[in-house]
Amino acid sequence: MSQTRTYQVRGMTCGHCAGAVTAELEKLGAVTAVVVEVVPQGDSLVTVTSTAALTDDAVRAVVAVAGYELVGTPSR
């Protein structure tokens, strides 16, 4: 059963930023899809679909590796 959650990410302003975050998230084995909505003047939205539950800490860690910050509470 798949799980989809949407996260707010601070600091992403362009397609390159979205690509960096997507690449890091795809390294998490269970991730099957990543959709990024870049909001240049605010917090961008990253929707992650996975085949297994991902912890917020795991997502936060890979987003940080890409150079960005997970903020707020993820929505389901």
N, CA, C and O atoms as a Tripos MOL2 file, in Angstrom:
@<TRIPOS>MOLECULE
protein
  304   303    76     0     0
PROTEIN
NO_CHARGES

@<TRIPOS>ATOM
      1 N           0.8470   -1.1770    0.0000 N.3       1 MET1
      2 CA          0.0000    0.0000    0.0000 C.3       1 MET1
      3 C           0.8950    1.2440    0.0000 C.2       1 MET1
      4 O           1.8460    1.3340    0.7770 O.2       1 MET1
      5 N           0.5870    2.1770   -0.8580 N.am      2 SER2
      6 CA          1.4290    3.3750   -0.9430 C.3       2 SER2
      7 C           0.9750    4.4430    0.0440 C.2       2 SER2
      8 O          -0.1740    4.4760    0.4860 O.2       2 SER2
      9 N           1.9060    5.2940    0.3640 N.am      3 GLN3
     10 CA          1.6570    6.4120    1.2730 C.3       3 GLN3
     11 C           2.1040    7.6840    0.5780 C.2       3 GLN3
     12 O           3.1780    7.7230   -0.0220 O.2       3 GLN3
     13 N           1.2840    8.7290    0.6540 N.am      4 THR4
     14 CA          1.6410   10.0210    0.0670 C.3       4 THR4
     15 C           1.5630   11.0890    1.1410 C.2       4 THR4
     16 O           0.5690   11.2020    1.8590 O.2       4 THR4
     17 N           2.6420   11.8780    1.2380 N.am      5 ARG5
     18 CA          2.6790   12.9900    2.1920 C.3       5 ARG5
     19 C           3.2660   14.2090    1.5000 C.2       5 ARG5
     20 O           4.1300   14.0940    0.6310 O.2       5 ARG5
     21 N           2.7830   15.3740    1.8990 N.am      6 THR6
     22 CA          3.2840   16.6300    1.3500 C.3       6 THR6
     23 C           4.0110   17.3950    2.4460 C.2       6 THR6
     24 O           3.5070   17.5650    3.5560 O.2       6 THR6
     25 N           5.2140   17.8500    2.0990 N.am      7 TYR7
     26 CA          6.0850   18.5580    3.0320 C.3       7 TYR7
     27 C           6.3290   19.9790    2.5390 C.2       7 TYR7
     28 O           6.3340   20.2300    1.3330 O.2       7 TYR7
     29 N           6.5290   20.9040    3.4650 N.am      8 GLN8
     30 CA          6.9480   22.2610    3.1290 C.3       8 GLN8
     31 C           8.4660   22.3090    3.2470 C.2       8 GLN8
     32 O           9.0420   21.8560    4.2360 O.2       8 GLN8
     33 N           9.1040   22.8670    2.2200 N.am      9 VAL9
     34 CA         10.5610   22.9540    2.2000 C.3       9 VAL9
     35 C          10.9660   24.4030    1.9730 C.2       9 VAL9
     36 O          10.5090   25.0430    1.0250 O.2       9 VAL9
     37 N          11.8150   24.9100    2.8340 N.am     10 ARG10
     38 CA         12.2700   26.2980    2.7650 C.3      10 ARG10
     39 C          13.5890   26.3850    2.0060 C.2      10 ARG10
     40 O          14.4870   25.5610    2.1830 O.2      10 ARG10
     41 N          13.6810   27.4160    1.1480 N.am     11 GLY11
     42 CA         14.9400   27.7160    0.4790 C.3      11 GLY11
     43 C          15.0120   27.3230   -0.9830 C.2      11 GLY11
     44 O          15.9600   27.6990   -1.6730 O.2      11 GLY11
     45 N          14.0360   26.5760   -1.4720 N.am     12 MET12
     46 CA         14.0520   26.1680   -2.8800 C.3      12 MET12
     47 C          13.4740   27.2990   -3.7290 C.2      12 MET12
     48 O          12.3890   27.8060   -3.4410 O.2      12 MET12
     49 N          14.2070   27.6960   -4.7830 N.am     13 THR13
     50 CA         13.7450   28.8190   -5.6010 C.3      13 THR13
     51 C          13.6950   28.5230   -7.0920 C.2      13 THR13
     52 O          13.2460   29.3630   -7.8720 O.2      13 THR13
     53 N          14.1510   27.3350   -7.5040 N.am     14 CYS14
     54 CA         14.2280   27.0700   -8.9450 C.3      14 CYS14
     55 C          14.1680   25.5720   -9.2360 C.2      14 CYS14
     56 O          14.1000   24.7470   -8.3250 O.2      14 CYS14
     57 N          14.1940   25.2470  -10.5090 N.am     15 GLY15
     58 CA         14.1660   23.8590  -10.9330 C.3      15 GLY15
     59 C          15.3790   23.0680  -10.4840 C.2      15 GLY15
     60 O          15.2710   21.8780  -10.1870 O.2      15 GLY15
     61 N          16.5390   23.7220  -10.4310 N.am     16 HIS16
     62 CA         17.7450   23.0390   -9.9490 C.3      16 HIS16
     63 C          17.5670   22.6130   -8.5000 C.2      16 HIS16
     64 O          17.9540   21.5090   -8.1170 O.2      16 HIS16
     65 N          16.9810   23.4910   -7.6990 N.am     17 CYS17
     66 CA         16.7030   23.1730   -6.2940 C.3      17 CYS17
     67 C          15.7820   21.9540   -6.2080 C.2      17 CYS17
     68 O          16.0220   21.0290   -5.4320 O.2      17 CYS17
     69 N          14.7320   21.9770   -7.0170 N.am     18 ALA18
     70 CA         13.7780   20.8690   -7.0310 C.3      18 ALA18
     71 C          14.4690   19.5700   -7.4180 C.2      18 ALA18
     72 O          14.1930   18.5210   -6.8360 O.2      18 ALA18
     73 N          15.3600   19.6350   -8.3920 N.am     19 GLY19
     74 CA         16.0920   18.4500   -8.8250 C.3      19 GLY19
     75 C          16.9850   17.8890   -7.7380 C.2      19 GLY19
     76 O          17.0950   16.6730   -7.5800 O.2      19 GLY19
     77 N          17.6250   18.7770   -6.9860 N.am     20 ALA20
     78 CA         18.5120   18.3410   -5.9060 C.3      20 ALA20
     79 C          17.7270   17.6190   -4.8130 C.2      20 ALA20
     80 O          18.1510   16.5720   -4.3220 O.2      20 ALA20
     81 N          16.5870   18.1820   -4.4370 N.am     21 VAL21
     82 CA         15.7570   17.5610   -3.4030 C.3      21 VAL21
     83 C          15.1830   16.2400   -3.9110 C.2      21 VAL21
     84 O          15.1750   15.2440   -3.1880 O.2      21 VAL21
     85 N          14.7100   16.2320   -5.1430 N.am     22 THR22
     86 CA         14.1540   15.0060   -5.7260 C.3      22 THR22
     87 C          15.2000   13.8950   -5.7480 C.2      22 THR22
     88 O          14.9050   12.7590   -5.3760 O.2      22 THR22
     89 N          16.4130   14.2120   -6.1790 N.am     23 ALA23
     90 CA         17.4770   13.2070   -6.2550 C.3      23 ALA23
     91 C          17.7790   12.6060   -4.8870 C.2      23 ALA23
     92 O          17.9770   11.3960   -4.7740 O.2      23 ALA23
     93 N          17.8140   13.4320   -3.8570 N.am     24 GLU24
     94 CA         18.0950   12.9190   -2.5140 C.3      24 GLU24
     95 C          16.9460   12.0580   -2.0040 C.2      24 GLU24
     96 O          17.1740   11.0050   -1.4080 O.2      24 GLU24
     97 N          15.7080   12.5030   -2.2360 N.am     25 LEU25
     98 CA         14.5580   11.7250   -1.7720 C.3      25 LEU25
     99 C          14.4780   10.3790   -2.4750 C.2      25 LEU25
    100 O          14.0990    9.3800   -1.8640 O.2      25 LEU25
    101 N          14.8300   10.3460   -3.7540 N.am     26 GLU26
    102 CA         14.7690    9.0910   -4.5030 C.3      26 GLU26
    103 C          15.7920    8.0740   -4.0090 C.2      26 GLU26
    104 O          15.6910    6.8920   -4.3370 O.2      26 GLU26
    105 N          16.7640    8.5090   -3.2350 N.am     27 LYS27
    106 CA         17.7360    7.5830   -2.6460 C.3      27 LYS27
    107 C          17.1260    6.7620   -1.5120 C.2      27 LYS27
    108 O          17.6610    5.7210   -1.1310 O.2      27 LYS27
    109 N          15.9920    7.2430   -0.9750 N.am     28 LEU28
    110 CA         15.2770    6.4640    0.0340 C.3      28 LEU28
    111 C          14.5690    5.3350   -0.7190 C.2      28 LEU28
    112 O          13.7240    5.6030   -1.5730 O.2      28 LEU28
    113 N          14.8920    4.1170   -0.4240 N.am     29 GLY29
    114 CA         14.4530    2.9740   -1.2050 C.3      29 GLY29
    115 C          12.9680    2.8560   -1.4800 C.2      29 GLY29
    116 O          12.5860    2.3510   -2.5350 O.2      29 GLY29
    117 N          12.1280    3.2970   -0.5850 N.am     30 ALA30
    118 CA         10.6910    3.1080   -0.7350 C.3      30 ALA30
    119 C          10.0200    4.1780   -1.5930 C.2      30 ALA30
    120 O           8.8490    4.0310   -1.9430 O.2      30 ALA30
    121 N          10.7250    5.2400   -1.9360 N.am     31 VAL31
    122 CA         10.1220    6.3560   -2.6720 C.3      31 VAL31
    123 C           9.8550    5.9500   -4.1170 C.2      31 VAL31
    124 O          10.7430    5.4650   -4.8180 O.2      31 VAL31
    125 N           8.6000    6.1590   -4.5500 N.am     32 THR32
    126 CA          8.2120    5.8260   -5.9230 C.3      32 THR32
    127 C           7.9340    7.0610   -6.7680 C.2      32 THR32
    128 O           7.9720    6.9880   -7.9960 O.2      32 THR32
    129 N           7.6540    8.2020   -6.1260 N.am     33 ALA33
    130 CA          7.3860    9.4330   -6.8730 C.3      33 ALA33
    131 C           7.6470   10.6440   -5.9910 C.2      33 ALA33
    132 O           7.4020   10.6260   -4.7850 O.2      33 ALA33
    133 N           8.1540   11.7030   -6.6310 N.am     34 VAL34
    134 CA          8.3680   12.9840   -5.9560 C.3      34 VAL34
    135 C           7.8470   14.0680   -6.8860 C.2      34 VAL34
    136 O           8.2390   14.1340   -8.0510 O.2      34 VAL34
    137 N           6.9590   14.9230   -6.3710 N.am     35 VAL35
    138 CA          6.4340   16.0510   -7.1380 C.3      35 VAL35
    139 C           6.7520   17.3150   -6.3510 C.2      35 VAL35
    140 O           6.4170   17.4230   -5.1710 O.2      35 VAL35
    141 N           7.4030   18.2720   -7.0140 N.am     36 VAL36
    142 CA          7.8190   19.5040   -6.3450 C.3      36 VAL36
    143 C           7.0930   20.6930   -6.9520 C.2      36 VAL36
    144 O           7.0450   20.8500   -8.1720 O.2      36 VAL36
    145 N           6.5290   21.5270   -6.0880 N.am     37 GLU37
    146 CA          5.9440   22.8040   -6.5040 C.3      37 GLU37
    147 C           6.8190   23.8980   -5.9010 C.2      37 GLU37
    148 O           6.7470   24.1770   -4.7040 O.2      37 GLU37
    149 N           7.6490   24.5150   -6.7460 N.am     38 VAL38
    150 CA          8.5650   25.5500   -6.2750 C.3      38 VAL38
    151 C           7.7940   26.8490   -6.0700 C.2      38 VAL38
    152 O           7.0780   27.3060   -6.9610 O.2      38 VAL38
    153 N           7.9480   27.4320   -4.8930 N.am     39 VAL39
    154 CA          7.3540   28.7250   -4.5530 C.3      39 VAL39
    155 C           8.5260   29.6520   -4.2440 C.2      39 VAL39
    156 O           9.0260   29.6510   -3.1200 O.2      39 VAL39
    157 N           8.9820   30.4600   -5.2390 N.am     40 PRO40
    158 CA         10.2000   31.2590   -5.0720 C.3      40 PRO40
    159 C          10.1830   32.2230   -3.8860 C.2      40 PRO40
    160 O          11.2320   32.4890   -3.3000 O.2      40 PRO40
    161 N           9.0360   32.7410   -3.5310 N.am     41 GLN41
    162 CA          8.9680   33.7230   -2.4490 C.3      41 GLN41
    163 C           8.4020   33.1350   -1.1630 C.2      41 GLN41
    164 O           7.9820   33.8750   -0.2740 O.2      41 GLN41
    165 N           8.3890   31.8090   -1.0590 N.am     42 GLY42
    166 CA          7.8360   31.1820    0.1440 C.3      42 GLY42
    167 C           8.3250   29.7570    0.2790 C.2      42 GLY42
    168 O           9.3290   29.3710   -0.3200 O.2      42 GLY42
    169 N           7.6120   28.9840    1.0640 N.am     43 ASP43
    170 CA          7.9800   27.5860    1.2650 C.3      43 ASP43
    171 C           7.4140   26.7440    0.1300 C.2      43 ASP43
    172 O           6.2150   26.7870   -0.1450 O.2      43 ASP43
    173 N           8.2720   25.9850   -0.5220 N.am     44 SER44
    174 CA          7.8590   25.1190   -1.6210 C.3      44 SER44
    175 C           7.1940   23.8680   -1.0650 C.2      44 SER44
    176 O           7.3610   23.5310    0.1080 O.2      44 SER44
    177 N           6.4350   23.1810   -1.9220 N.am     45 LEU45
    178 CA          5.7490   21.9590   -1.5230 C.3      45 LEU45
    179 C           6.3750   20.7670   -2.2260 C.2      45 LEU45
    180 O           6.6140   20.7940   -3.4330 O.2      45 LEU45
    181 N           6.6350   19.7270   -1.4570 N.am     46 VAL46
    182 CA          7.2130   18.5010   -1.9970 C.3      46 VAL46
    183 C           6.2970   17.3510   -1.5890 C.2      46 VAL46
    184 O           6.1170   17.0750   -0.4030 O.2      46 VAL46
    185 N           5.7230   16.6900   -2.5860 N.am     47 THR47
    186 CA          4.8440   15.5560   -2.3290 C.3      47 THR47
    187 C           5.6090   14.2750   -2.6330 C.2      47 THR47
    188 O           6.1380   14.0910   -3.7300 O.2      47 THR47
    189 N           5.6550   13.4030   -1.6470 N.am     48 VAL48
    190 CA          6.4220   12.1590   -1.7500 C.3      48 VAL48
    191 C           5.4640   10.9750   -1.6360 C.2      48 VAL48
    192 O           4.6780   10.8830   -0.6940 O.2      48 VAL48
    193 N           5.5450   10.0760   -2.6070 N.am     49 THR49
    194 CA          4.7840    8.8310   -2.5540 C.3      49 THR49
    195 C           5.7780    7.6990   -2.3480 C.2      49 THR49
    196 O           6.8180    7.6390   -3.0040 O.2      49 THR49
    197 N           5.4430    6.8030   -1.4270 N.am     50 SER50
    198 CA          6.3530    5.7000   -1.1180 C.3      50 SER50
    199 C           5.5660    4.4140   -0.9000 C.2      50 SER50
    200 O           4.3690    4.4390   -0.6140 O.2      50 SER50
    201 N           6.2610    3.2980   -1.0400 N.am     51 THR51
    202 CA          5.6330    1.9960   -0.8410 C.3      51 THR51
    203 C           5.6410    1.5750    0.6170 C.2      51 THR51
    204 O           4.9790    0.6060    0.9900 O.2      51 THR51
    205 N           6.3780    2.2920    1.4350 N.am     52 ALA52
    206 CA          6.4420    2.0260    2.8740 C.3      52 ALA52
    207 C           6.4780    3.3630    3.6010 C.2      52 ALA52
    208 O           6.8320    4.3910    3.0240 O.2      52 ALA52
    209 N           6.1120    3.3310    4.8560 N.am     53 ALA53
    210 CA          6.1020    4.5580    5.6430 C.3      53 ALA53
    211 C           7.5150    5.1290    5.7610 C.2      53 ALA53
    212 O           8.4780    4.3980    5.9910 O.2      53 ALA53
    213 N           7.6190    6.4360    5.6000 N.am     54 LEU54
    214 CA          8.8790    7.1490    5.7990 C.3      54 LEU54
    215 C           8.7460    7.9870    7.0600 C.2      54 LEU54
    216 O           7.7020    8.5960    7.2960 O.2      54 LEU54
    217 N           9.7810    8.0220    7.8590 N.am     55 THR55
    218 CA          9.7210    8.8810    9.0360 C.3      55 THR55
    219 C          10.0140   10.3170    8.6170 C.2      55 THR55
    220 O          10.7460   10.5620    7.6580 O.2      55 THR55
    221 N           9.4370   11.2450    9.3410 N.am     56 ASP56
    222 CA          9.7110   12.6540    9.0660 C.3      56 ASP56
    223 C          11.1970   12.9500    9.2410 C.2      56 ASP56
    224 O          11.7600   13.7730    8.5190 O.2      56 ASP56
    225 N          11.8250   12.2820   10.1940 N.am     57 ASP57
    226 CA         13.2610   12.4930   10.4200 C.3      57 ASP57
    227 C          14.0870   12.0560    9.2140 C.2      57 ASP57
    228 O          15.0710   12.7100    8.8680 O.2      57 ASP57
    229 N          13.6960   10.9600    8.5750 N.am     58 ALA58
    230 CA         14.4220   10.4910    7.3880 C.3      58 ALA58
    231 C          14.2800   11.4870    6.2510 C.2      58 ALA58
    232 O          15.2520   11.7920    5.5610 O.2      58 ALA58
    233 N          13.0640   11.9970    6.0550 N.am     59 VAL59
    234 CA         12.8310   12.9860    4.9970 C.3      59 VAL59
    235 C          13.5860   14.2680    5.3160 C.2      59 VAL59
    236 O          14.2280   14.8460    4.4390 O.2      59 VAL59
    237 N          13.5140   14.7140    6.5590 N.am     60 ARG60
    238 CA         14.2210   15.9290    6.9830 C.3      60 ARG60
    239 C          15.7250   15.8020    6.7210 C.2      60 ARG60
    240 O          16.3600   16.7530    6.2650 O.2      60 ARG60
    241 N          16.2850   14.6390    7.0060 N.am     61 ALA61
    242 CA         17.7240   14.4230    6.8400 C.3      61 ALA61
    243 C          18.1400   14.5190    5.3780 C.2      61 ALA61
    244 O          19.1400   15.1690    5.0730 O.2      61 ALA61
    245 N          17.4000   13.8910    4.4660 N.am     62 VAL62
    246 CA         17.8100   13.9360    3.0570 C.3      62 VAL62
    247 C          17.5560   15.3100    2.4470 C.2      62 VAL62
    248 O          18.2980   15.7400    1.5650 O.2      62 VAL62
    249 N          16.5200   15.9990    2.9050 N.am     63 VAL63
    250 CA         16.2850   17.3720    2.4380 C.3      63 VAL63
    251 C          17.4460   18.2620    2.8960 C.2      63 VAL63
    252 O          17.8930   19.1290    2.1450 O.2      63 VAL63
    253 N          17.9290   18.0540    4.1080 N.am     64 ALA64
    254 CA         19.0680   18.8250    4.6230 C.3      64 ALA64
    255 C          20.3370   18.5360    3.8270 C.2      64 ALA64
    256 O          21.1290   19.4450    3.5780 O.2      64 ALA64
    257 N          20.5400   17.2820    3.4250 N.am     65 VAL65
    258 CA         21.7060   16.9290    2.6090 C.3      65 VAL65
    259 C          21.6770   17.7200    1.3010 C.2      65 VAL65
    260 O          22.7220   18.1250    0.7920 O.2      65 VAL65
    261 N          20.4790   17.9370    0.7640 N.am     66 ALA66
    262 CA         20.3340   18.7070   -0.4770 C.3      66 ALA66
    263 C          20.5350   20.2030   -0.2370 C.2      66 ALA66
    264 O          20.6700   20.9700   -1.1900 O.2      66 ALA66
    265 N          20.5560   20.6220    1.0340 N.am     67 GLY67
    266 CA         20.8140   22.0200    1.3600 C.3      67 GLY67
    267 C          19.5870   22.8420    1.6930 C.2      67 GLY67
    268 O          19.6250   24.0710    1.6420 O.2      67 GLY67
    269 N          18.4910   22.1660    2.0350 N.am     68 TYR68
    270 CA         17.2330   22.8710    2.3050 C.3      68 TYR68
    271 C          16.6730   22.4360    3.6490 C.2      68 TYR68
    272 O          17.1910   21.5200    4.2890 O.2      68 TYR68
    273 N          15.6100   23.1050    4.0650 N.am     69 GLU69
    274 CA         15.0590   22.8750    5.3950 C.3      69 GLU69
    275 C          13.5970   22.4590    5.3130 C.2      69 GLU69
    276 O          12.7830   23.1310    4.6800 O.2      69 GLU69
    277 N          13.2740   21.3470    5.9570 N.am     70 LEU70
    278 CA         11.8930   20.9030    6.0840 C.3      70 LEU70
    279 C          11.2490   21.7310    7.1870 C.2      70 LEU70
    280 O          11.8030   21.8370    8.2810 O.2      70 LEU70
    281 N          10.0860   22.3190    6.9180 N.am     71 VAL71
    282 CA          9.4080   23.1510    7.9100 C.3      71 VAL71
    283 C           7.9540   22.7160    8.0440 C.2      71 VAL71
    284 O           7.3980   22.0910    7.1420 O.2      71 VAL71
    285 N           7.3550   23.0470    9.1620 N.am     72 GLY72
    286 CA          5.9470   22.7350    9.3540 C.3      72 GLY72
    287 C           5.7040   21.2520    9.5640 C.2      72 GLY72
    288 O           6.6340   20.4630    9.7320 O.2      72 GLY72
    289 N           4.4370   20.8990    9.5500 N.am     73 THR73
    290 CA          3.9990   19.5260    9.7360 C.3      73 THR73
    291 C           3.5330   18.9690    8.4050 C.2      73 THR73
    292 O           2.7460   19.6200    7.7170 O.2      73 THR73
    293 N           3.9950   17.7800    8.0160 N.am     74 PRO74
    294 CA          3.5760   17.2250    6.7240 C.3      74 PRO74
    295 C           2.0850   16.9220    6.7040 C.2      74 PRO74
    296 O           1.4930   16.5800    7.7270 O.2      74 PRO74
    297 N           1.4930   17.0510    5.5310 N.am     75 SER75
    298 CA          0.0810   16.7070    5.3790 C.3      75 SER75
    299 C          -0.0250   15.3600    4.7020 C.2      75 SER75
    300 O           0.8790   14.9340    3.9830 O.2      75 SER75
    301 N          -1.1300   14.7030    4.9380 N.am     76 ARG76
    302 CA         -1.3490   13.3710    4.3570 C.3      76 ARG76
    303 C          -2.3520   13.4350    3.2580 C.2      76 ARG76
    304 O          -2.6670   12.4120    2.6490 O.2      76 ARG76
@<TRIPOS>BOND
     1     1     2 1
     2     2     3 1
     3     3     4 2
     4     3     5 am
     5     5     6 1
     6     6     7 1
     7     7     8 2
     8     7     9 am
     9     9    10 1
    10    10    11 1
    11    11    12 2
    12    11    13 am
    13    13    14 1
    14    14    15 1
    15    15    16 2
    16    15    17 am
    17    17    18 1
    18    18    19 1
    19    19    20 2
    20    19    21 am
    21    21    22 1
    22    22    23 1
    23    23    24 2
    24    23    25 am
    25    25    26 1
    26    26    27 1
    27    27    28 2
    28    27    29 am
    29    29    30 1
    30    30    31 1
    31    31    32 2
    32    31    33 am
    33    33    34 1
    34    34    35 1
    35    35    36 2
    36    35    37 am
    37    37    38 1
    38    38    39 1
    39    39    40 2
    40    39    41 am
    41    41    42 1
    42    42    43 1
    43    43    44 2
    44    43    45 am
    45    45    46 1
    46    46    47 1
    47    47    48 2
    48    47    49 am
    49    49    50 1
    50    50    51 1
    51    51    52 2
    52    51    53 am
    53    53    54 1
    54    54    55 1
    55    55    56 2
    56    55    57 am
    57    57    58 1
    58    58    59 1
    59    59    60 2
    60    59    61 am
    61    61    62 1
    62    62    63 1
    63    63    64 2
    64    63    65 am
    65    65    66 1
    66    66    67 1
    67    67    68 2
    68    67    69 am
    69    69    70 1
    70    70    71 1
    71    71    72 2
    72    71    73 am
    73    73    74 1
    74    74    75 1
    75    75    76 2
    76    75    77 am
    77    77    78 1
    78    78    79 1
    79    79    80 2
    80    79    81 am
    81    81    82 1
    82    82    83 1
    83    83    84 2
    84    83    85 am
    85    85    86 1
    86    86    87 1
    87    87    88 2
    88    87    89 am
    89    89    90 1
    90    90    91 1
    91    91    92 2
    92    91    93 am
    93    93    94 1
    94    94    95 1
    95    95    96 2
    96    95    97 am
    97    97    98 1
    98    98    99 1
    99    99   100 2
   100    99   101 am
   101   101   102 1
   102   102   103 1
   103   103   104 2
   104   103   105 am
   105   105   106 1
   106   106   107 1
   107   107   108 2
   108   107   109 am
   109   109   110 1
   110   110   111 1
   111   111   112 2
   112   111   113 am
   113   113   114 1
   114   114   115 1
   115   115   116 2
   116   115   117 am
   117   117   118 1
   118   118   119 1
   119   119   120 2
   120   119   121 am
   121   121   122 1
   122   122   123 1
   123   123   124 2
   124   123   125 am
   125   125   126 1
   126   126   127 1
   127   127   128 2
   128   127   129 am
   129   129   130 1
   130   130   131 1
   131   131   132 2
   132   131   133 am
   133   133   134 1
   134   134   135 1
   135   135   136 2
   136   135   137 am
   137   137   138 1
   138   138   139 1
   139   139   140 2
   140   139   141 am
   141   141   142 1
   142   142   143 1
   143   143   144 2
   144   143   145 am
   145   145   146 1
   146   146   147 1
   147   147   148 2
   148   147   149 am
   149   149   150 1
   150   150   151 1
   151   151   152 2
   152   151   153 am
   153   153   154 1
   154   154   155 1
   155   155   156 2
   156   155   157 am
   157   157   158 1
   158   158   159 1
   159   159   160 2
   160   159   161 am
   161   161   162 1
   162   162   163 1
   163   163   164 2
   164   163   165 am
   165   165   166 1
   166   166   167 1
   167   167   168 2
   168   167   169 am
   169   169   170 1
   170   170   171 1
   171   171   172 2
   172   171   173 am
   173   173   174 1
   174   174   175 1
   175   175   176 2
   176   175   177 am
   177   177   178 1
   178   178   179 1
   179   179   180 2
   180   179   181 am
   181   181   182 1
   182   182   183 1
   183   183   184 2
   184   183   185 am
   185   185   186 1
   186   186   187 1
   187   187   188 2
   188   187   189 am
   189   189   190 1
   190   190   191 1
   191   191   192 2
   192   191   193 am
   193   193   194 1
   194   194   195 1
   195   195   196 2
   196   195   197 am
   197   197   198 1
   198   198   199 1
   199   199   200 2
   200   199   201 am
   201   201   202 1
   202   202   203 1
   203   203   204 2
   204   203   205 am
   205   205   206 1
   206   206   207 1
   207   207   208 2
   208   207   209 am
   209   209   210 1
   210   210   211 1
   211   211   212 2
   212   211   213 am
   213   213   214 1
   214   214   215 1
   215   215   216 2
   216   215   217 am
   217   217   218 1
   218   218   219 1
   219   219   220 2
   220   219   221 am
   221   221   222 1
   222   222   223 1
   223   223   224 2
   224   223   225 am
   225   225   226 1
   226   226   227 1
   227   227   228 2
   228   227   229 am
   229   229   230 1
   230   230   231 1
   231   231   232 2
   232   231   233 am
   233   233   234 1
   234   234   235 1
   235   235   236 2
   236   235   237 am
   237   237   238 1
   238   238   239 1
   239   239   240 2
   240   239   241 am
   241   241   242 1
   242   242   243 1
   243   243   244 2
   244   243   245 am
   245   245   246 1
   246   246   247 1
   247   247   248 2
   248   247   249 am
   249   249   250 1
   250   250   251 1
   251   251   252 2
   252   251   253 am
   253   253   254 1
   254   254   255 1
   255   255   256 2
   256   255   257 am
   257   257   258 1
   258   258   259 1
   259   259   260 2
   260   259   261 am
   261   261   262 1
   262   262   263 1
   263   263   264 2
   264   263   265 am
   265   265   266 1
   266   266   267 1
   267   267   268 2
   268   267   269 am
   269   269   270 1
   270   270   271 1
   271   271   272 2
   272   271   273 am
   273   273   274 1
   274   274   275 1
   275   275   276 2
   276   275   277 am
   277   277   278 1
   278   278   279 1
   279   279   280 2
   280   279   281 am
   281   281   282 1
   282   282   283 1
   283   283   284 2
   284   283   285 am
   285   285   286 1
   286   286   287 1
   287   287   288 2
   288   287   289 am
   289   289   290 1
   290   290   291 1
   291   291   292 2
   292   291   293 am
   293   293   294 1
   294   294   295 1
   295   295   296 2
   296   295   297 am
   297   297   298 1
   298   298   299 1
   299   299   300 2
   300   299   301 am
   301   301   302 1
   302   302   303 1
   303   303   304 2
@<TRIPOS>SUBSTRUCTURE
     1 MET1         2 RESIDUE 1 A MET
     2 SER2         6 RESIDUE 1 A SER
     3 GLN3        10 RESIDUE 1 A GLN
     4 THR4        14 RESIDUE 1 A THR
     5 ARG5        18 RESIDUE 1 A ARG
     6 THR6        22 RESIDUE 1 A THR
     7 TYR7        26 RESIDUE 1 A TYR
     8 GLN8        30 RESIDUE 1 A GLN
     9 VAL9        34 RESIDUE 1 A VAL
    10 ARG10       38 RESIDUE 1 A ARG
    11 GLY11       42 RESIDUE 1 A GLY
    12 MET12       46 RESIDUE 1 A MET
    13 THR13       50 RESIDUE 1 A THR
    14 CYS14       54 RESIDUE 1 A CYS
    15 GLY15       58 RESIDUE 1 A GLY
    16 HIS16       62 RESIDUE 1 A HIS
    17 CYS17       66 RESIDUE 1 A CYS
    18 ALA18       70 RESIDUE 1 A ALA
    19 GLY19       74 RESIDUE 1 A GLY
    20 ALA20       78 RESIDUE 1 A ALA
    21 VAL21       82 RESIDUE 1 A VAL
    22 THR22       86 RESIDUE 1 A THR
    23 ALA23       90 RESIDUE 1 A ALA
    24 GLU24       94 RESIDUE 1 A GLU
    25 LEU25       98 RESIDUE 1 A LEU
    26 GLU26      102 RESIDUE 1 A GLU
    27 LYS27      106 RESIDUE 1 A LYS
    28 LEU28      110 RESIDUE 1 A LEU
    29 GLY29      114 RESIDUE 1 A GLY
    30 ALA30      118 RESIDUE 1 A ALA
    31 VAL31      122 RESIDUE 1 A VAL
    32 THR32      126 RESIDUE 1 A THR
    33 ALA33      130 RESIDUE 1 A ALA
    34 VAL34      134 RESIDUE 1 A VAL
    35 VAL35      138 RESIDUE 1 A VAL
    36 VAL36      142 RESIDUE 1 A VAL
    37 GLU37      146 RESIDUE 1 A GLU
    38 VAL38      150 RESIDUE 1 A VAL
    39 VAL39      154 RESIDUE 1 A VAL
    40 PRO40      158 RESIDUE 1 A PRO
    41 GLN41      162 RESIDUE 1 A GLN
    42 GLY42      166 RESIDUE 1 A GLY
    43 ASP43      170 RESIDUE 1 A ASP
    44 SER44      174 RESIDUE 1 A SER
    45 LEU45      178 RESIDUE 1 A LEU
    46 VAL46      182 RESIDUE 1 A VAL
    47 THR47      186 RESIDUE 1 A THR
    48 VAL48      190 RESIDUE 1 A VAL
    49 THR49      194 RESIDUE 1 A THR
    50 SER50      198 RESIDUE 1 A SER
    51 THR51      202 RESIDUE 1 A THR
    52 ALA52      206 RESIDUE 1 A ALA
    53 ALA53      210 RESIDUE 1 A ALA
    54 LEU54      214 RESIDUE 1 A LEU
    55 THR55      218 RESIDUE 1 A THR
    56 ASP56      222 RESIDUE 1 A ASP
    57 ASP57      226 RESIDUE 1 A ASP
    58 ALA58      230 RESIDUE 1 A ALA
    59 VAL59      234 RESIDUE 1 A VAL
    60 ARG60      238 RESIDUE 1 A ARG
    61 ALA61      242 RESIDUE 1 A ALA
    62 VAL62      246 RESIDUE 1 A VAL
    63 VAL63      250 RESIDUE 1 A VAL
    64 ALA64      254 RESIDUE 1 A ALA
    65 VAL65      258 RESIDUE 1 A VAL
    66 ALA66      262 RESIDUE 1 A ALA
    67 GLY67      266 RESIDUE 1 A GLY
    68 TYR68      270 RESIDUE 1 A TYR
    69 GLU69      274 RESIDUE 1 A GLU
    70 LEU70      278 RESIDUE 1 A LEU
    71 VAL71      282 RESIDUE 1 A VAL
    72 GLY72      286 RESIDUE 1 A GLY
    73 THR73      290 RESIDUE 1 A THR
    74 PRO74      294 RESIDUE 1 A PRO
    75 SER75      298 RESIDUE 1 A SER
    76 ARG76      302 RESIDUE 1 A ARG
